[in-house]
Amino acid sequence: MGRRVDSMHEHMAPTAFSRRGLHGQLVDALGSRIVGGRIQPGETIDGQAVEAEFDVSRTVVREALKVLTAKGLVDARPRLGTFVRDRVHWNLLDSDIMAWRGSADSPDRRLLLELGEVRAIVEPGAAALAASRRTGAQLVRIRTALLVMEDSADVEATIDADIEFHLGILAAAGNELMERFEVMLVPALRARDNVTLRHEHGREYLVFHREVFEAIERSDPAGAEHRMRALLTTAAEDAEQVLRKGARA
């Protein structure tokens, strides 16, 4: 199955597991390295080496590997031990895998491009439904996020507000399944915003967001769908431009 991974000293990117003690930190460390390609499919993971490096018990290692197994990242075979599975087996919609793929240090190009395609299918329809179904409270939620985006000079606050804007629209669509799209949207959108908002300094994107909001406010489904499609087209173009610049650099 390939060479064994004995040393894991790279930085641990924070995810939902980072707040869950040693077990969570170990899941985070191993998961991010697997997803980031630092541990390749077919490589085995030496449990004793992991115990020594992180100063954790065999039980902690075993429990962490169980979590990664449930996510489809690793498996175990007699005499072979624990090994990284091929990407085709990974649960790519798992929120932690999405977060690891969207690490701000090295965002997954494929994730960003495919996210743009999926959003182009889902979000224009969600905007149209929101324009027909939104409540007053839901409109306030979307407007509040927009105002934070327009007024804030802080990148992190802008990213959080952008995510809240899009989540507000999904909620206002009144479709429970569509609202669950947030599991995919949040980590991936955060990765996209980290790429574009930290490198692109123009604020033209705010015009598109306001136009989407105004169409929803005036209960214009066709207008909301059209403006959301325009917003997403521009967002995808911005991400692609930044990724090309990074590749050339």
C-alpha positions as CSV (number, residue, x, y, z in Angstrom):
1,M,0.0,0.0,0.0
2,G,3.0,2.4,0.0
3,R,5.3,4.1,2.5
4,R,4.5,4.7,6.1
5,V,3.9,8.1,7.6
6,D,5.8,8.4,10.9
7,S,6.1,12.1,11.4
8,M,3.3,14.7,11.4
9,H,4.7,18.1,12.5
10,E,2.7,20.3,10.2
11,H,0.3,23.0,11.4
12,M,-3.1,22.0,12.5
13,A,-5.8,24.1,10.8
14,P,-8.8,24.8,13.1
15,T,-12.1,23.1,12.4
16,A,-15.1,22.1,14.4
17,F,-13.0,19.4,16.1
18,S,-10.4,21.8,17.4
19,R,-12.6,22.6,20.4
20,R,-12.9,19.0,21.5
21,G,-9.6,18.3,23.3
22,L,-6.8,15.9,22.3
23,H,-9.2,13.6,20.4
24,G,-10.5,16.5,18.2
25,Q,-7.0,18.0,17.6
26,L,-5.8,14.6,16.4
27,V,-8.8,14.2,14.1
28,D,-8.1,17.7,12.8
29,A,-4.4,17.1,12.3
30,L,-4.7,13.8,10.5
31,G,-7.8,14.8,8.5
32,S,-6.3,18.0,7.2
33,R,-3.1,16.3,6.1
34,I,-5.0,13.5,4.3
35,V,-7.3,15.9,2.5
36,G,-4.4,18.3,1.8
37,G,-2.4,15.5,0.1
38,R,0.4,15.4,2.7
39,I,-0.6,11.8,3.4
40,Q,-1.4,10.1,0.1
41,P,-3.9,7.4,-0.6
42,G,-2.3,4.0,0.1
43,E,0.0,5.3,2.8
44,T,-0.3,3.7,6.2
45,I,-0.5,5.6,9.5
46,D,1.8,4.4,12.3
47,G,-0.3,4.6,15.4
48,Q,2.7,4.3,17.8
49,A,4.4,7.2,16.0
50,V,1.2,9.3,16.3
51,E,1.0,8.5,20.1
52,A,4.5,9.6,20.6
53,E,4.3,12.8,18.6
54,F,1.1,14.1,20.1
55,D,1.7,12.5,23.6
56,V,-1.7,10.8,23.6
57,S,-2.9,7.4,24.6
58,R,-3.6,4.5,22.3
59,T,-7.3,5.0,23.0
60,V,-7.2,8.6,21.8
61,V,-5.5,7.5,18.6
62,R,-8.0,4.7,18.1
63,E,-11.0,6.9,18.6
64,A,-9.6,9.6,16.2
65,L,-9.1,6.9,13.5
66,K,-12.7,5.8,14.0
67,V,-13.9,9.3,13.2
68,L,-11.7,9.4,10.1
69,T,-13.0,6.0,9.1
70,A,-16.6,7.2,9.3
71,K,-15.6,10.0,7.0
72,G,-14.3,7.6,4.5
73,L,-10.7,8.8,4.7
74,V,-9.0,5.8,6.2
75,D,-9.6,2.0,6.6
76,A,-7.8,-0.9,8.2
77,R,-6.7,-4.3,7.0
78,P,-5.1,-7.2,8.9
79,R,-1.3,-7.2,8.7
80,L,-1.5,-3.9,6.8
81,G,-2.8,-1.6,9.5
82,T,-4.6,1.7,9.0
83,F,-4.2,3.3,5.5
84,V,-5.5,6.2,3.6
85,R,-8.3,5.4,1.2
86,D,-8.6,6.6,-2.4
87,R,-10.4,9.9,-2.8
88,V,-13.4,8.2,-4.4
89,H,-14.4,6.8,-1.0
90,W,-14.2,10.2,0.9
91,N,-17.4,11.7,2.1
92,L,-16.8,15.0,0.3
93,L,-20.0,16.6,1.7
94,D,-18.8,16.0,5.3
95,S,-18.5,19.5,7.0
96,D,-15.0,18.8,8.3
97,I,-13.7,17.5,5.0
98,M,-15.2,20.6,3.4
99,A,-13.4,22.8,5.9
100,W,-10.1,21.0,5.5
101,R,-10.4,21.3,1.7
102,G,-11.1,25.0,2.2
103,S,-8.1,25.8,4.4
104,A,-7.1,29.4,4.1
105,D,-3.5,28.4,3.8
106,S,-4.0,26.2,0.7
107,P,-7.6,26.3,-0.6
108,D,-8.5,23.4,-2.9
109,R,-8.8,24.8,-6.4
110,R,-11.2,22.1,-7.5
111,L,-13.4,22.8,-4.5
112,L,-13.7,26.5,-5.4
113,L,-14.5,25.9,-9.0
114,E,-17.0,23.1,-8.4
115,L,-18.6,25.1,-5.6
116,G,-19.3,27.9,-8.1
117,E,-21.0,25.4,-10.4
118,V,-23.2,24.0,-7.6
119,R,-24.1,27.5,-6.3
120,A,-25.1,28.5,-9.8
121,I,-27.6,25.7,-9.8
122,V,-29.0,26.2,-6.3
123,E,-28.8,29.8,-5.2
124,P,-30.6,31.6,-8.1
125,G,-33.7,29.4,-7.4
126,A,-33.3,30.0,-3.7
127,A,-33.3,33.8,-4.3
128,A,-36.5,33.5,-6.4
129,L,-38.2,31.5,-3.7
130,A,-37.1,33.9,-1.0
131,A,-38.6,36.8,-3.0
132,S,-41.9,35.0,-2.9
133,R,-41.9,33.6,0.6
134,R,-39.6,35.7,2.8
135,T,-41.0,37.0,6.1
136,G,-40.3,40.4,7.6
137,A,-37.9,38.9,10.1
138,Q,-36.0,37.1,7.3
139,L,-35.7,40.2,5.3
140,V,-34.2,42.0,8.3
141,R,-31.7,39.2,8.6
142,I,-30.6,39.6,5.0
143,R,-30.5,43.4,5.2
144,T,-28.5,43.3,8.4
145,A,-25.8,41.1,6.8
146,L,-25.7,43.3,3.7
147,L,-25.2,46.5,5.9
148,V,-22.3,44.8,7.7
149,M,-20.7,43.9,4.4
150,E,-21.1,47.5,3.2
151,D,-19.9,49.2,6.3
152,S,-17.1,46.9,7.6
153,A,-13.5,47.4,6.7
154,D,-12.5,44.1,8.5
155,V,-12.1,41.2,6.2
156,E,-13.2,38.6,8.7
157,A,-16.3,40.5,9.6
158,T,-17.1,40.9,5.9
159,I,-16.6,37.2,5.3
160,D,-18.9,36.3,8.2
161,A,-21.5,38.8,6.9
162,D,-21.3,37.4,3.3
163,I,-22.0,33.9,4.7
164,E,-24.9,35.2,6.8
165,F,-26.3,37.0,3.7
166,H,-26.4,33.8,1.7
167,L,-27.7,31.7,4.6
168,G,-30.4,34.2,5.2
169,I,-31.6,33.8,1.6
170,L,-31.5,30.0,1.9
171,A,-33.6,30.2,5.0
172,A,-36.1,32.7,3.4
173,A,-36.6,30.2,0.5
174,G,-38.8,28.2,2.9
175,N,-37.4,24.9,1.7
176,E,-35.9,22.7,4.4
177,L,-33.7,20.7,2.0
178,M,-32.4,23.8,0.4
179,E,-31.6,25.3,3.7
180,R,-29.5,22.3,4.5
181,F,-27.2,23.3,1.7
182,E,-25.5,25.4,4.3
183,V,-23.5,22.2,5.3
184,M,-21.7,22.5,2.0
185,L,-22.0,26.3,1.5
186,V,-20.4,27.6,4.8
187,P,-16.9,26.0,4.7
188,A,-16.6,26.3,1.0
189,L,-17.9,29.9,0.8
190,R,-15.5,30.8,3.6
191,A,-12.6,29.3,1.5
192,R,-13.7,31.3,-1.6
193,D,-14.0,34.5,0.4
194,N,-10.6,34.0,1.9
195,V,-9.2,33.7,-1.6
196,T,-11.0,36.6,-3.2
197,L,-11.7,39.2,-0.4
198,R,-8.0,39.0,0.7
199,H,-6.7,39.5,-2.7
200,E,-9.3,41.6,-4.6
201,H,-9.8,45.1,-3.2
202,G,-12.7,46.3,-5.3
203,R,-16.1,46.6,-3.7
204,E,-18.2,46.1,-6.9
205,Y,-19.4,42.8,-5.5
206,L,-21.5,44.8,-3.0
207,V,-23.6,46.3,-5.8
208,F,-24.6,42.8,-6.8
209,H,-25.5,41.8,-3.3
210,R,-27.6,44.9,-2.8
211,E,-29.4,44.3,-6.1
212,V,-30.3,40.7,-5.0
213,F,-31.6,42.1,-1.6
214,E,-33.7,44.8,-3.3
215,A,-35.3,42.2,-5.6
216,I,-36.2,40.1,-2.6
217,E,-37.4,43.1,-0.7
218,R,-39.8,44.1,-3.5
219,S,-41.0,40.5,-4.0
220,D,-39.6,40.1,-7.5
221,P,-38.7,36.4,-8.0
222,A,-37.5,36.8,-11.6
223,G,-35.4,39.8,-10.7
224,A,-33.9,38.1,-7.6
225,E,-33.0,35.0,-9.6
226,H,-31.4,37.1,-12.4
227,R,-29.4,39.3,-10.0
228,M,-28.2,36.2,-8.0
229,R,-27.1,34.6,-11.2
230,A,-25.1,37.7,-12.1
231,L,-23.6,37.8,-8.6
232,L,-22.4,34.2,-8.8
233,T,-21.0,34.6,-12.3
234,T,-18.9,37.5,-11.1
235,A,-17.9,35.7,-7.9
236,A,-16.7,32.7,-10.0
237,E,-14.7,34.9,-12.3
238,D,-13.0,36.6,-9.4
239,A,-12.1,33.3,-7.8
240,E,-10.7,32.0,-11.1
241,Q,-8.7,35.2,-11.6
242,V,-7.1,35.0,-8.2
243,L,-6.3,31.3,-8.6
244,R,-4.6,32.0,-12.0
245,K,-2.5,34.7,-10.4
246,G,-1.5,32.3,-7.6
247,A,-0.6,29.6,-10.1
248,R,1.6,32.1,-12.0
249,A,3.3,33.2,-8.8
